[in-house]
Structures are given as structure tokens and as C-alpha cells.
């Protein structure tokens, strides 16, 4: 692919719908990162002593520790994190002596944690998302390379949310990961030289290739059963005084409606910065979550801000503007049907703080 662009100043056009949106940023007690949000409740990972522990927060930021007791032992407390939730069901991963200190996929039903079934003798497994009926993630089997045991290709796994048993393996000869699930759809990517976005319907056969022609990479990160979101990447030639002819990988937030041809891109622009990348990682109806990166004329990232795109025209709201002073970096990670966004912000001392941006009525 040969893409060539000139350095032009990008202007962020914010529509009337986005202008009407305001948010309140809530710092989540003790948290490093919030990975998901549902009905105003965030979930992710908090620090307790030397251990990172799965945690659920209410809309006021009050924490409930959900770290599984079976991961703790005399050798240490282990670690855990929640990556997705739906109603009373949370999913994520953790490790401890019982897992031989390798990551293992976990579900929490009404705060009670259990390990998800092993799809095979595994090196590691992760659960990323659930819609209450299915859980998706990935797992790595053991492989042998020159008599050395190593992790093999990634397999995208679907688990039954009620039983915790494996319902399907989406592996079809190339590494695959499933990041999102809703209403019988699963989304993620397949490695074919580079990452290519995929949409599945419960089986490795008959998937939809969301990867757009002439782009260098793509990933689908989430779905609400109607739309799929993620990013597309393109290597472009940058004409700048300091790096003339330099090729940089720029990424653009993407939203699909079931086909590669339905692709629409999600803009991020910051006044005074000529280049940008954007990433989408959550979708619920009219709301999409993610983050944007402002770049200088040499494509070097200057700052990263959590954002949400709102409405049918995908108007952008910069959520970083609602943070107190002192935060230098932020990302949105997921969004619920009310427009509340989970994520995190990093302060000037490089400490991460789990955040919830509550959409004001």
C-alpha cells in the first residue's frame, strides 16, 4: 500500500448533539483501571498491598473487592482483573498457585468466582467480554519449537456463560482473538501477516471479513449486536522538515455495520496538532468509547485523551476536559447504554487512576 499525506491542520468539528453532552469524572477508589461499565457500575482492577485485584465499583466510586480467594496461597495472593460485565455476570482473568501462576479465564456470577473450562491443555487463557449468554476471549495451547515448550497460536474461544464450558473454538489455522460479543455476534481479529478485523456468528466458518482493502491493519474490539467498532491502520508518508519521507502507522477509529463496505471512521482532532490517531473500544447504541492521540508534524504522540463519539454522526466529546487538573493522559475503555464511560487517567507522577465518566442527564 502506498499512502501519501501532507501535514495539514485538523479541525475537530463538534455537532450540536456532542455539544449538549456533559460528563462528571468520578475517580474510582483504589483503582488502577476500569475496563467495563454496565448500568453505571464500573469493573476492572484495583491495588491492595502488592496485589492487583478484580474490583467492582458503583456509580459513586465505592469499591467491592472480587479477587477470588482460590488464587491466594502461602506463596502469594495472586492477581485478578475484570474485563467485561453484563448484569450480575463479570468476566476476566487471574493467576495464582492453582493456575501455576499462568493467566486463566474467570467468570463471576453474582460475585462468586469460578474458573472457565480449559479448551485444551493451555499455556494461558483470558476472558474479555460477555453479553450474559456467551463469554469470549482467547487461549494459548502449549507448542514445541526445537524441543522447547512454548505458547502456540492464539485461539479465539466462546464459552457458555451459564455453564462455563467451551461452546466453540474459532481457530482456523491462523492466530485469532475474540474481544467482544453481543446478540450472537463475536468480534476480534485474525493474524494474516498483520491483524485483520473479523465478525463471527458462533462458528469459525462463515465469518465476515471486516478488513478494508488498501489498509495495513484492522481490529474489531467490541459490538452491540448491530455495530462493530475498533480501528483501521495505514502506513503513510509524512512530509515534515525533521523527518521528510518518514512512514508512520496512523490508526483511525472505525465503526462497521456488519460488512467491510459499511466502514465509517471516527475522527479525533486537537487544536494546534496536525496529525492524530483514534481508537474505538466500546459501543452501545448511540455511544462509542475510546481515545485519541494528538501527534506533531513528525507523527510523535504529544498526548492521549479519553473520548466518546455520540449519535449517528459520531460527534466527538473529549472526556479528558472533565478531569481535575494534574492528569496528563487518559483512555476510555468501554461504554454503557446510558453513555457512561469507563477508563483510566494517569497523573504527572505516572500513576494510573481508574475513572468513570458519568454522563449528565
C-alpha positions as CSV (number, residue, x, y, z in Angstrom):
1,X,0.0,0.0,0.0
2,X,1.3,3.5,-0.8
3,X,-0.4,6.2,1.1
4,X,1.0,9.8,1.0
5,X,-0.3,12.6,3.0
6,X,0.7,16.2,3.6
7,X,0.8,17.7,7.1
8,X,-2.4,19.7,7.4
9,X,-4.0,21.1,10.5
10,X,-7.0,19.0,11.5
11,X,-10.1,20.8,12.9
12,X,-12.4,18.9,15.3
13,X,-16.0,19.5,14.1
14,X,-18.3,19.0,17.1
15,X,-22.0,18.8,16.2
16,X,-24.9,20.0,18.3
17,X,-25.6,16.6,19.8
18,X,-22.0,16.4,21.2
19,X,-22.1,19.9,22.4
20,X,-25.1,19.0,24.5
21,X,-23.3,16.2,26.3
22,X,-21.6,16.9,29.6
23,X,-19.9,14.5,32.0
24,X,-18.8,14.2,35.6
25,X,-15.5,12.4,36.2
26,X,-15.5,10.0,39.2
27,X,-12.2,8.6,40.5
28,X,-12.8,5.0,41.5
29,X,-11.5,4.1,44.9
30,X,-8.1,2.4,44.9
31,X,-8.4,1.6,41.2
32,X,-5.7,1.2,38.5
33,X,-8.1,0.8,35.6
34,X,-11.7,0.3,34.9
35,X,-12.3,-2.0,31.9
36,X,-16.0,-2.1,31.6
37,X,-19.2,-0.3,32.6
38,X,-22.8,-1.5,32.9
39,X,-25.8,0.4,34.3
40,X,-23.4,3.0,35.7
41,X,-21.3,0.3,37.6
42,X,-17.6,0.0,36.6
43,X,-15.3,-3.0,36.9
44,X,-11.6,-3.6,36.5
45,X,-8.6,-3.8,38.7
46,X,-7.5,-2.2,42.0
47,X,-4.4,-2.4,44.1
48,X,-4.5,-3.9,47.6
49,X,-1.0,-4.1,49.0
50,X,1.3,-5.7,46.5
51,X,-1.6,-7.4,44.7
52,X,-3.8,-6.3,41.7
53,X,-7.3,-7.4,42.5
54,X,-10.6,-7.7,40.5
55,X,-12.9,-4.9,41.7
56,X,-16.4,-3.7,41.1
57,X,-17.4,0.0,41.7
58,X,-20.8,1.6,42.0
59,X,-21.5,5.0,40.3
60,X,-20.2,6.9,43.3
61,X,-16.8,5.1,43.0
62,X,-17.2,2.9,46.1
63,X,-15.3,-0.4,45.6
64,X,-16.2,-4.0,46.2
65,X,-13.2,-6.4,46.2
66,X,-13.9,-9.5,44.0
67,X,-10.5,-11.1,44.0
68,X,-11.0,-14.9,44.0
69,X,-9.8,-16.5,47.3
70,X,-8.7,-19.6,45.4
71,X,-5.9,-17.6,43.7
72,X,-4.3,-16.8,47.1
73,X,-1.9,-19.2,48.7
74,X,1.0,-19.2,51.1
75,X,3.3,-18.3,48.2
76,X,1.3,-15.1,47.5
77,X,-2.1,-13.5,46.8
78,X,-2.0,-13.9,43.0
79,X,-3.7,-11.3,40.8
80,X,-7.0,-10.8,39.0
81,X,-8.9,-8.3,36.8
82,X,-12.4,-7.9,35.4
83,X,-12.5,-7.2,31.7
84,X,-16.3,-7.3,30.9
85,X,-19.7,-7.5,32.5
86,X,-23.4,-7.9,31.8
87,X,-25.9,-7.7,34.6
88,X,-24.7,-9.8,37.5
89,X,-22.1,-11.6,35.4
90,X,-18.5,-10.4,35.2
91,X,-15.6,-12.0,33.3
92,X,-11.8,-11.6,33.3
93,X,-8.6,-13.3,34.2
94,X,-6.4,-14.1,37.1
95,X,-3.4,-16.1,38.2
96,X,-2.1,-17.9,41.3
97,X,-0.6,-21.1,42.6
98,X,-3.7,-23.0,41.5
99,X,-3.1,-21.9,37.8
100,X,0.6,-22.5,38.1
101,X,0.9,-18.7,38.0
102,X,-0.4,-18.6,34.4
103,X,-3.3,-16.4,33.4
104,X,-6.7,-18.2,33.5
105,X,-10.1,-17.1,32.3
106,X,-12.6,-16.5,35.1
107,X,-16.3,-15.6,35.5
108,X,-18.0,-14.1,38.5
109,X,-21.7,-14.8,38.8
110,X,-23.3,-12.6,41.5
111,X,-19.7,-12.0,42.8
112,X,-18.9,-15.8,43.1
113,X,-15.8,-16.6,41.0
114,X,-15.1,-19.8,39.1
115,X,-12.5,-20.8,36.5
116,X,-13.8,-21.2,33.0
117,X,-13.2,-24.6,31.4
118,X,-9.9,-25.2,29.7
119,X,-10.4,-25.6,25.9
120,X,-7.2,-27.8,25.8
121,X,-4.0,-28.1,27.8
122,X,-3.3,-24.5,27.9
123,X,-0.5,-22.1,28.4
124,X,-2.8,-19.2,29.3
125,X,-6.4,-18.0,28.7
126,X,-8.3,-14.7,29.0
127,X,-11.9,-13.7,29.1
128,X,-12.6,-10.3,27.7
129,X,-16.4,-9.8,27.2
130,X,-19.8,-11.2,27.9
131,X,-23.4,-10.4,26.9
132,X,-24.9,-12.7,29.6
133,X,-25.3,-15.6,27.2
134,X,-21.8,-16.1,25.9
135,X,-18.3,-15.2,27.0
136,X,-15.4,-14.6,24.6
137,X,-11.7,-14.4,24.9
138,X,-8.7,-16.3,23.8
139,X,-6.4,-19.2,24.9
140,X,-2.9,-20.4,24.0
141,X,-2.1,-24.1,23.9
142,X,1.3,-25.4,24.5
143,X,3.5,-26.0,21.5
144,X,7.0,-27.3,21.0
145,X,9.7,-25.5,19.0
146,X,13.1,-27.2,18.7
147,X,12.3,-29.3,21.7
148,X,11.4,-26.2,23.8
149,X,7.9,-25.9,25.1
150,X,6.4,-22.5,24.0
151,X,3.0,-21.0,23.7
152,X,1.2,-21.8,20.5
153,X,-1.1,-19.8,18.3
154,X,-3.9,-17.9,20.0
155,X,-7.4,-19.5,19.7
156,X,-10.5,-17.3,19.9
157,X,-12.8,-19.1,22.4
158,X,-16.5,-18.8,23.1
159,X,-17.7,-20.1,26.5
160,X,-21.3,-20.7,27.5
161,X,-21.9,-18.0,30.2
162,X,-24.2,-20.3,32.3
163,X,-22.1,-23.4,32.4
164,X,-18.6,-22.0,31.8
165,X,-18.0,-24.8,29.3
166,X,-16.4,-24.2,25.9
167,X,-19.0,-23.6,23.2
168,X,-16.7,-23.0,20.2
169,X,-13.1,-22.6,19.1
170,X,-12.9,-20.0,16.3
171,X,-9.3,-21.0,15.3
172,X,-8.9,-21.9,11.7
173,X,-5.2,-22.2,11.1
174,X,-4.1,-18.6,11.9
175,X,-3.9,-16.9,15.3
176,X,-7.3,-15.3,16.3
177,X,-8.6,-13.3,19.3
178,X,-12.2,-12.5,20.2
179,X,-12.6,-9.3,22.1
180,X,-16.4,-8.6,22.0
181,X,-19.7,-10.3,22.0
182,X,-23.4,-9.4,21.8
183,X,-26.6,-10.9,20.4
184,X,-24.8,-13.9,18.8
185,X,-22.0,-11.8,17.2
186,X,-18.4,-12.1,18.2
187,X,-15.7,-9.7,17.0
188,X,-11.9,-9.6,17.1
189,X,-9.1,-10.2,14.6
190,X,-7.1,-12.8,12.7
191,X,-3.4,-12.5,12.1
192,X,-2.7,-12.9,8.4
193,X,0.7,-11.2,8.2
194,X,-0.9,-8.3,10.1
195,X,-4.1,-8.0,12.1
196,X,-7.4,-8.2,10.2
197,X,-10.8,-7.4,11.8
198,X,-13.3,-10.3,11.9
199,X,-17.0,-10.8,12.7
200,X,-18.1,-14.3,13.6
201,X,-21.5,-15.8,14.3
202,X,-20.6,-18.6,16.7
203,X,-18.5,-20.7,14.2
204,X,-15.1,-20.4,12.6
205,X,-16.8,-20.9,9.2
206,X,-18.8,-18.2,7.5
207,X,-17.2,-15.3,9.3
208,X,-17.3,-11.7,7.8
209,X,-14.0,-10.2,6.9
210,X,-14.3,-6.5,8.1
211,X,-10.8,-5.6,7.0
212,X,-10.9,-2.8,4.5
213,X,-9.0,-3.1,1.2
214,X,-5.8,-1.0,0.9
215,X,-5.3,-0.6,4.7
216,X,-2.5,-2.2,6.6
217,X,-4.2,-3.5,9.7
218,X,-7.5,-3.5,11.5
219,X,-9.0,-4.8,14.7
220,X,-12.7,-5.1,15.9
221,X,-12.8,-4.6,19.6
222,X,-16.5,-4.5,20.5
223,X,-20.0,-5.0,19.3
224,X,-23.5,-4.2,20.5
225,X,-25.1,-6.8,18.1
226,X,-25.8,-4.1,15.5
227,X,-22.5,-2.2,15.1
228,X,-18.9,-3.2,15.4
229,X,-16.1,-0.8,16.5
230,X,-12.3,-0.9,16.5
231,X,-9.7,0.7,14.4
232,X,-8.0,0.6,11.0
233,X,-4.3,1.3,10.4
234,X,-2.5,2.8,7.4
235,X,1.2,3.4,6.9
236,X,1.5,6.9,5.5
237,X,4.4,9.0,4.3
238,X,5.0,12.1,6.4
239,X,6.4,15.2,4.9
240,X,7.9,17.2,7.7
241,X,11.1,19.2,8.0
242,X,12.7,16.9,10.5
243,X,11.5,13.5,9.1
244,X,10.9,14.1,5.4
245,X,9.6,10.9,3.7
246,X,9.2,9.0,7.0
247,X,6.5,6.4,7.0
248,X,4.3,6.2,10.1
249,X,1.4,3.9,11.1
250,X,-1.6,6.1,11.8
251,X,-4.7,4.5,13.2
252,X,-8.3,5.6,12.8
253,X,-11.3,4.7,15.0
254,X,-13.7,2.6,13.0
255,X,-17.3,1.6,13.1
256,X,-18.9,-1.1,10.9
257,X,-22.5,-2.3,10.4
258,X,-21.8,-5.9,9.5
259,X,-19.7,-5.5,6.3
260,X,-16.3,-4.1,5.3
261,X,-18.1,-1.8,2.9
262,X,-20.1,-0.2,5.8
263,X,-16.9,1.2,7.4
264,X,-17.1,4.7,8.8
265,X,-14.1,6.4,10.5
266,X,-14.2,8.2,13.8
267,X,-12.2,11.4,13.9
268,X,-10.0,12.8,16.7
269,X,-8.7,16.4,16.3
270,X,-6.9,18.7,18.7
271,X,-6.3,22.3,18.0
272,X,-2.7,23.0,17.0
273,X,-1.8,19.4,16.2
274,X,-1.7,18.5,12.6
275,X,-1.9,14.7,12.9
276,X,-3.9,12.3,15.1
277,X,-4.8,8.7,15.7
278,X,-8.0,7.4,17.2
279,X,-9.2,4.1,18.7
280,X,-12.7,2.8,19.5
281,X,-13.1,0.0,22.0
282,X,-16.8,0.1,23.2
283,X,-20.2,0.6,21.6
284,X,-23.8,0.8,23.0
285,X,-26.4,2.2,20.7
286,X,-25.6,5.9,20.1
287,X,-22.4,5.9,22.2
288,X,-18.9,4.8,21.3
289,X,-15.9,4.9,23.7
290,X,-12.2,5.1,23.0
291,X,-9.3,7.5,23.0
292,X,-7.4,9.8,20.6
293,X,-3.8,10.7,20.2
294,X,-2.6,14.1,19.1
295,X,0.6,14.0,17.1
296,X,3.1,16.6,15.9
297,X,4.3,17.0,12.3
298,X,6.7,14.1,12.7
299,X,3.9,11.8,13.9
300,X,5.2,11.7,17.5
301,X,2.4,11.4,20.1
302,X,2.1,14.5,22.2
303,X,-0.9,13.5,24.4
304,X,-3.7,10.9,24.7
305,X,-7.2,11.7,25.7
306,X,-10.2,9.6,26.6
307,X,-13.1,10.4,24.2
308,X,-16.6,9.3,23.3
309,X,-18.4,9.6,20.0
310,X,-22.1,10.4,20.2
311,X,-25.1,10.0,17.9
312,X,-25.5,8.9,14.3
313,X,-22.9,11.4,13.1
314,X,-20.3,10.2,15.6
315,X,-19.7,13.7,17.1
316,X,-16.7,13.6,19.4
317,X,-16.6,14.6,23.1
318,X,-13.1,15.0,24.7
319,X,-13.6,13.4,28.1
320,X,-10.2,14.5,29.4
321,X,-11.6,18.0,29.6
322,X,-13.8,16.8,32.5
323,X,-10.9,15.6,34.7
324,X,-9.4,17.7,37.5
325,X,-6.1,19.3,36.9
326,X,-3.0,17.1,37.2
327,X,-3.9,14.3,34.8
328,X,-1.7,14.1,31.7
329,X,-3.0,11.1,29.9
330,X,-6.3,9.2,29.8
331,X,-8.2,6.5,27.9
332,X,-11.8,5.4,27.7
333,X,-12.2,1.6,27.7
334,X,-16.0,0.8,27.4
335,X,-19.4,2.5,27.4
336,X,-22.9,1.5,28.5
337,X,-26.3,2.3,27.0
338,X,-26.6,5.4,29.1
339,X,-23.4,6.9,27.7
340,X,-21.3,6.3,30.9
341,X,-17.6,5.6,30.0
342,X,-15.1,3.6,32.0
343,X,-11.4,4.0,31.7
344,X,-8.4,5.5,33.5
345,X,-6.2,8.6,33.8
346,X,-2.5,8.9,34.5
347,X,-1.1,11.7,36.7
348,X,2.1,13.6,36.4
349,X,3.9,11.0,38.6
350,X,2.9,8.3,36.1
351,X,0.3,6.7,38.5
352,X,-2.8,5.3,36.9
353,X,-6.2,6.0,38.4
354,X,-9.4,4.1,37.4
355,X,-12.1,6.5,36.2
356,X,-15.7,6.6,35.4
357,X,-17.2,9.4,33.3
358,X,-20.8,9.7,34.2
359,X,-23.0,11.2,31.5
360,X,-25.1,14.1,32.9
361,X,-28.8,14.0,32.1
